[in-house]
Amino acid sequence: MTKLLDKLNIDKSEFFLQFQSHPNYPFSLAFTETLSFMGVNNQAYTLDKEYWADITESFITIYKNKFTLVEKRNDLFILYSDVVS
């Protein structure tokens, strides 16, 4: 998750403190509410990959059980994640 937090340019130690102390940790609600607390505008949806092209230029998803930032550039998707291939 550190690559994602680097890309969002937020304080990692503060994020982890808030995220890990949230009553719904480690679930998505804790993640989105922590982002909101940190001033990051976000919304949560369940969306199949086939619809990714219809959404904004960047979004966060759960990929291989890790929170991952996806940036859309033309027809390519760039992933920022700590997932090891």
DSSP file (Angstrom, degrees, kcal/mol; ACC not computed):
  #  RESIDUE AA STRUCTURE BP1 BP2  ACC     N-H-->O    O-->H-N    N-H-->O    O-->H-N    TCO  KAPPA ALPHA  PHI   PSI    X-CA   Y-CA   Z-CA
    1    1 A M     >        0   0    0      0, 0.0     4,-2.4     0, 0.0     5,-0.2   0.000 360.0 360.0 360.0 -13.5    0.0    0.0    0.0
    2    2 A T  H  >  +     0   0    0      1,-0.2     4,-2.5     2,-0.2     5,-0.2   0.873 360.0  53.0 -65.1 -36.3    3.0    2.3    0.3
    3    3 A K  H  > S+     0   0    0      2,-0.2     4,-2.1     1,-0.2    -1,-0.2   0.903 110.3  49.0 -63.9 -39.8    3.2    2.8   -3.5
    4    4 A L  H  > S+     0   0    0      2,-0.2     4,-1.9    63,-0.2    -2,-0.2   0.933 112.1  47.0 -63.4 -46.8   -0.4    3.8   -3.5
    5    5 A L  H  X>S+     0   0    0     -4,-2.4     5,-1.5     1,-0.2     4,-0.8   0.863 110.0  53.9 -65.9 -35.9    0.0    6.3   -0.6
    6    6 A D  H ><5S+     0   0    0     -4,-2.5     3,-0.7     1,-0.2    -1,-0.2   0.931 109.1  48.5 -60.4 -44.8    3.1    7.7   -2.3
    7    7 A K  H 3<5S+     0   0    0     -4,-2.1    -2,-0.2     1,-0.3    -1,-0.2   0.844 111.4  49.2 -66.0 -34.0    1.1    8.4   -5.4
    8    8 A L  H 3<5S-     0   0    0     -4,-1.9    -1,-0.3    -5,-0.1    -2,-0.2   0.596 105.3-134.9 -80.1 -10.8   -1.7   10.0   -3.4
    9    9 A N  T <<5 +     0   0    0     -4,-0.8     2,-0.3    -3,-0.7    -3,-0.2   0.923  53.8 139.8  58.0  49.5    1.0   12.1   -1.6
   10   10 A I      < -     0   0    0     -5,-1.5     2,-0.5    30,-0.0    -1,-0.2  -0.874  64.7 -87.9-121.1 158.1   -0.4   11.6    1.9
   11   11 A D     >  -     0   0    0     -2,-0.3     4,-2.5     1,-0.2     5,-0.1  -0.482  35.7-158.7 -66.4 112.8    1.3   11.1    5.2
   12   12 A K  H  > S+     0   0    0     -2,-0.5     4,-2.9     1,-0.2     5,-0.2   0.906  87.8  50.6 -62.8 -44.9    1.8    7.3    5.5
   13   13 A S  H  > S+     0   0    0      1,-0.2     4,-2.0     2,-0.2    -1,-0.2   0.908 113.7  45.4 -64.3 -40.5    2.2    7.2    9.3
   14   14 A E  H  > S+     0   0    0      2,-0.2     4,-2.4     1,-0.2     5,-0.2   0.907 112.8  51.7 -67.1 -41.2   -0.9    9.2    9.8
   15   15 A F  H  X S+     0   0    0     -4,-2.5     4,-3.3     1,-0.2     5,-0.2   0.955 111.7  45.4 -59.5 -50.7   -2.8    7.2    7.3
   16   16 A F  H  X S+     0   0    0     -4,-2.9     4,-2.6     1,-0.2     5,-0.3   0.870 111.2  53.4 -64.5 -36.5   -1.9    3.8    8.9
   17   17 A L  H  X S+     0   0    0     -4,-2.0     4,-1.1    -5,-0.2    -1,-0.2   0.949 116.2  38.7 -60.4 -49.0   -2.7    5.1   12.4
   18   18 A Q  H  X S+     0   0    0     -4,-2.4     4,-0.5     2,-0.2    -2,-0.2   0.911 118.9  47.7 -68.6 -43.2   -6.1    6.2   11.3
   19   19 A F  H >< S+     0   0    0     -4,-3.3     3,-1.0    -5,-0.2    -2,-0.2   0.941 113.7  45.2 -64.5 -49.7   -6.7    3.1    9.0
   20   20 A Q  H 3< S+     0   0    0     -4,-2.6    -1,-0.2     1,-0.2    -2,-0.2   0.713 113.6  50.0 -72.2 -19.9   -5.6    0.5   11.5
   21   21 A S  H 3< S+     0   0    0     -4,-1.1    -1,-0.2    -5,-0.3    -2,-0.2   0.480  84.1 112.3 -95.0  -2.5   -7.5    2.1   14.4
   22   22 A H  S X< S-     0   0    0     -3,-1.0     3,-1.9    -4,-0.5     8,-0.1  -0.466  75.4-126.6 -68.2 139.4  -10.8    2.3   12.4
   23   23 A P  T 3  S+     0   0    0      0, 0.0    -1,-0.1     0, 0.0    -4,-0.0   0.726 109.4  50.0 -62.0 -20.9  -13.5   -0.1   13.8
   24   24 A N  T >  S+     0   0    0      3,-0.1     3,-2.5    -5,-0.1     6,-0.5   0.250  91.0 172.3-101.2  13.1  -13.9   -1.6   10.3
   25   25 A Y  T <   +     0   0    0     -3,-1.9     3,-0.1     1,-0.3    -5,-0.1  -0.382  58.4  18.4 -59.5 138.0  -10.2   -2.3    9.7
   26   26 A P  T 3  S+     0   0    0      0, 0.0    -1,-0.3     0, 0.0    -6,-0.1  -0.814 104.4  96.7-100.5  27.2   -9.1   -3.9    7.3
   27   27 A F  S X> S-     0   0    0     -3,-2.5     4,-1.6     1,-0.1     3,-0.7  -0.225  85.7 -99.3 -82.6 169.3  -12.2   -3.6    5.2
   28   28 A S  H 3> S+     0   0    0      1,-0.3     4,-3.0     2,-0.2     5,-0.3   0.811 118.0  60.7 -57.5 -36.4  -13.0   -1.1    2.4
   29   29 A L  H 3> S+     0   0    0      1,-0.2     4,-2.5     2,-0.2    -1,-0.3   0.920 105.6  48.1 -59.7 -43.0  -15.2    1.1    4.6
   30   30 A A  H <> S+     0   0    0     -3,-0.7     4,-1.9    -6,-0.5    -1,-0.2   0.899 112.6  50.3 -62.4 -40.2  -12.2    1.8    6.9
   31   31 A F  H  X S+     0   0    0     -4,-1.6     4,-2.3     2,-0.2    -2,-0.2   0.948 113.2  43.0 -64.2 -50.3  -10.1    2.5    3.8
   32   32 A T  H  X S+     0   0    0     -4,-3.0     4,-2.3     1,-0.2    -2,-0.2   0.893 114.7  49.7 -67.3 -39.3  -12.5    5.0    2.2
   33   33 A E  H  X S+     0   0    0     -4,-2.5     4,-2.3    -5,-0.3    -1,-0.2   0.859 110.5  50.9 -68.4 -33.2  -13.3    6.7    5.5
   34   34 A T  H  X S+     0   0    0     -4,-1.9     4,-2.0    -5,-0.2    -2,-0.2   0.908 109.1  50.8 -68.5 -41.1   -9.6    7.1    6.2
   35   35 A L  H  <>S+     0   0    0     -4,-2.3     5,-2.9     2,-0.2     4,-0.2   0.928 110.9  49.2 -59.5 -44.3   -9.0    8.6    2.8
   36   36 A S  H ><5S+     0   0    0     -4,-2.3     3,-1.6     1,-0.2    -2,-0.2   0.920 109.1  52.1 -60.4 -44.2  -11.8   11.0    3.4
   37   37 A F  H 3<5S+     0   0    0     -4,-2.3    -1,-0.2     1,-0.3    -2,-0.2   0.859 108.3  52.0 -58.2 -36.7  -10.3   11.9    6.8
   38   38 A M  T 3<5S-     0   0    0     -4,-2.0    -1,-0.3     2,-0.1    -2,-0.2   0.412 124.7-104.1 -83.1   2.0   -7.0   12.6    5.0
   39   39 A G  T < 5S+     0   0    0     -3,-1.6     2,-0.7     1,-0.3    -3,-0.2   0.650  74.7 139.3  87.7  15.8   -8.7   14.9    2.6
   40   40 A V      < -     0   0    0     -5,-2.9    -1,-0.3    -6,-0.2     2,-0.2  -0.851  52.1-131.8 -97.6 116.4   -8.8   12.6   -0.4
   41   41 A N        +     0   0    0     -2,-0.7     2,-0.3    -3,-0.1    -5,-0.0  -0.482  44.7 154.3 -65.2 127.9  -12.1   12.8   -2.3
   42   42 A N        -     0   0    0     -2,-0.2     2,-0.3   -10,-0.1    17,-0.0  -0.988  30.3-164.9-155.0 160.0  -13.3    9.2   -2.9
   43   43 A Q        -     0   0    0     -2,-0.3     2,-0.4     2,-0.0    -2,-0.0  -0.965  20.7-130.6-142.7 154.6  -16.4    7.0   -3.5
   44   44 A A        +     0   0    0     -2,-0.3     2,-0.3     2,-0.0    -2,-0.0  -0.932  31.8 157.8-116.8 132.5  -16.8    3.3   -3.3
   45   45 A Y        -     0   0    0     -2,-0.4     2,-0.6     2,-0.1    -2,-0.0  -0.960  40.1-125.5-141.7 157.2  -18.4    1.1   -5.9
   46   46 A T        +     0   0    0     -2,-0.3     2,-0.4     2,-0.0    -2,-0.0  -0.957  43.8 166.6-102.5 121.0  -18.4   -2.6   -6.9
   47   47 A L        -     0   0    0     -2,-0.6     2,-0.1     3,-0.0    -2,-0.1  -0.987  33.2-128.1-143.8 125.8  -17.5   -2.6  -10.6
   48   48 A D    >   -     0   0    0     -2,-0.4     3,-2.2     1,-0.1     4,-0.2  -0.378  31.8-111.9 -70.0 152.3  -16.4   -5.4  -12.9
   49   49 A K  G >  S+     0   0    0      1,-0.3     3,-1.8     2,-0.2     4,-0.4   0.791 112.5  70.3 -57.0 -30.7  -13.2   -4.9  -14.9
   50   50 A E  G 3  S+     0   0    0      1,-0.3    -1,-0.3     2,-0.1     3,-0.2   0.698 100.1  48.9 -62.6 -16.8  -15.2   -4.7  -18.2
   51   51 A Y  G X  S+     0   0    0     -3,-2.2     3,-1.7     1,-0.1    -1,-0.3   0.401  79.5  99.3-101.8   1.0  -16.5   -1.3  -17.0
   52   52 A W  G X  S+     0   0    0     -3,-1.8     3,-1.8     1,-0.3    -1,-0.1   0.867  76.0  61.2 -55.5 -38.8  -13.2    0.2  -16.0
   53   53 A A  G 3  S+     0   0    0     -4,-0.4    -1,-0.3     1,-0.3    -2,-0.1   0.708  97.8  60.1 -64.1 -18.7  -13.0    2.1  -19.3
   54   54 A D  G <  S+     0   0    0     -3,-1.7    -1,-0.3    -4,-0.0    -2,-0.2   0.480  96.2  74.7 -88.2  -2.9  -16.2    4.0  -18.5
   55   55 A I  S <  S-     0   0    0     -3,-1.8     4,-0.1    -4,-0.3    -3,-0.0  -0.379  90.7 -61.2-107.1-175.0  -14.9    5.6  -15.3
   56   56 A T        -     0   0    0      2,-0.1    -1,-0.2    -2,-0.1    16,-0.1   0.179  56.2 -92.5 -60.7 178.1  -12.6    8.4  -14.4
   57   57 A E  S    S+     0   0    0      1,-0.1    15,-4.1    14,-0.1     2,-0.3   0.749 107.9  20.1 -67.8 -24.9   -8.9    8.7  -15.2
   58   58 A S  E     +A   71   0A   0     13,-0.3     2,-0.3     2,-0.0    13,-0.2  -0.999  66.1 160.6-146.0 149.5   -7.8    7.2  -11.9
   59   59 A F  E     -A   70   0A   0     11,-2.4    11,-3.9    -2,-0.3     2,-0.4  -0.976  33.4-116.1-157.6 165.1   -9.4    5.0   -9.3
   60   60 A I  E     +A   69   0A   0     -2,-0.3     2,-0.3     9,-0.2     9,-0.2  -0.917  36.1 168.5-110.6 135.6   -8.5    2.6   -6.5
   61   61 A T  E     -A   68   0A   0      7,-2.9     7,-3.3    -2,-0.4     2,-0.7  -0.845  41.1-105.8-133.6 170.4   -9.4   -1.1   -6.6
   62   62 A I  E     +A   67   0A   0     -2,-0.3     2,-0.5     5,-0.2     5,-0.2  -0.924  42.4 178.1-100.5 114.8   -8.6   -4.2   -4.7
   63   63 A Y  E >   -A   66   0A   0      3,-3.0     3,-1.1    -2,-0.7    20,-0.1  -0.978  69.6 -12.5-123.7 120.8   -6.3   -6.2   -6.9
   64   64 A K  T 3  S-     0   0    0     -2,-0.5    -1,-0.2     1,-0.3     3,-0.1   0.910 130.1 -55.3  51.8  45.9   -4.9   -9.5   -5.7
   65   65 A N  T 3  S+     0   0    0      1,-0.2     2,-0.4    -3,-0.1    -1,-0.3   0.677 119.0 107.6  63.9  22.2   -6.2   -8.6   -2.2
   66   66 A K  E <  S-A   63   0A   0     -3,-1.1    -3,-3.0   -65,-0.0     2,-0.3  -0.981  77.8-111.6-127.9 140.7   -4.3   -5.3   -2.1
   67   67 A F  E     -A   62   0A   0     -2,-0.4     2,-0.4    -5,-0.2    15,-0.4  -0.579  46.4-174.8 -67.4 129.0   -5.6   -1.8   -2.5
   68   68 A T  E     -A   61   0A   0     -7,-3.3    -7,-2.9    -2,-0.3     2,-0.5  -0.992  25.2-136.4-136.6 132.7   -4.3   -0.6   -5.8
   69   69 A L  E     -AB  60  80A   0     11,-2.1    11,-2.8    -2,-0.4     2,-0.5  -0.771  21.9-162.5 -86.5 130.6   -4.4    2.8   -7.6
   70   70 A V  E     -AB  59  79A   0    -11,-3.9   -11,-2.4    -2,-0.5     2,-0.5  -0.968   3.2-165.7-116.2 125.6   -5.2    2.4  -11.3
   71   71 A E  E     -AB  58  78A   0      7,-2.7     7,-2.8    -2,-0.5     2,-0.6  -0.945  12.2-144.0-110.9 131.1   -4.5    5.3  -13.7
   72   72 A K  E     + B   0  77A   0    -15,-4.1     2,-0.5    -2,-0.5     5,-0.2  -0.831  19.9 176.7 -96.2 124.1   -6.1    5.2  -17.1
   73   73 A R  E >   - B   0  76A   0      3,-2.6     3,-2.5    -2,-0.6     2,-0.4  -0.921  65.2 -58.1-129.4 104.4   -3.9    6.5  -20.0
   74   74 A N  T 3  S-     0   0    0     -2,-0.5     0, 0.0     1,-0.3     0, 0.0  -0.474 121.3 -19.4  57.8-116.7   -5.6    6.2  -23.3
   75   75 A D  T 3  S+     0   0    0     -2,-0.4     2,-0.3    -3,-0.1    -1,-0.3   0.291 122.3  91.8-101.6   9.8   -6.3    2.4  -23.6
   76   76 A L  E <   -B   73   0A   0     -3,-2.5    -3,-2.6     2,-0.0     2,-0.5  -0.756  60.2-150.7-105.1 150.8   -3.7    1.4  -21.0
   77   77 A F  E     -B   72   0A   0     -2,-0.3     2,-0.5    -5,-0.2    -5,-0.2  -0.988   8.5-160.3-119.5 124.0   -4.1    0.9  -17.3
   78   78 A I  E     -B   71   0A   0     -7,-2.8    -7,-2.7    -2,-0.5     2,-0.4  -0.907  10.6-151.9-105.1 127.5   -1.1    1.6  -15.0
   79   79 A L  E     -B   70   0A   0     -2,-0.5     2,-0.6    -9,-0.2    -9,-0.2  -0.846  10.8-164.5-105.7 133.8   -1.3    0.0  -11.5
   80   80 A Y  E     +B   69   0A   0    -11,-2.8   -11,-2.1    -2,-0.4     2,-0.3  -0.943  41.1 128.0-113.2 106.2    0.4    1.3   -8.4
   81   81 A S        -     0   0    0     -2,-0.6   -13,-0.1   -13,-0.2    -2,-0.0  -0.971  66.9-124.6-154.5 160.9    0.4   -1.5   -5.9
   82   82 A D        +     0   0    0    -15,-0.4     2,-0.2    -2,-0.3   -14,-0.1   0.242  69.6 128.0 -92.5  11.4    2.6   -3.4   -3.6
   83   83 A V        -     0   0    0    -20,-0.1     2,-0.5     1,-0.1    -2,-0.2  -0.510  54.9-141.3 -69.1 131.7    1.5   -6.6   -5.3
   84   84 A V              0   0    0     -2,-0.2    -2,-0.1     1,-0.1    -1,-0.1  -0.852 360.0 360.0 -97.4 126.6    4.4   -8.7   -6.4
   85   85 A S              0   0    0     -2,-0.5    -1,-0.1     0, 0.0    -2,-0.0   0.482 360.0 360.0 -74.4 360.0    3.9  -10.4   -9.8
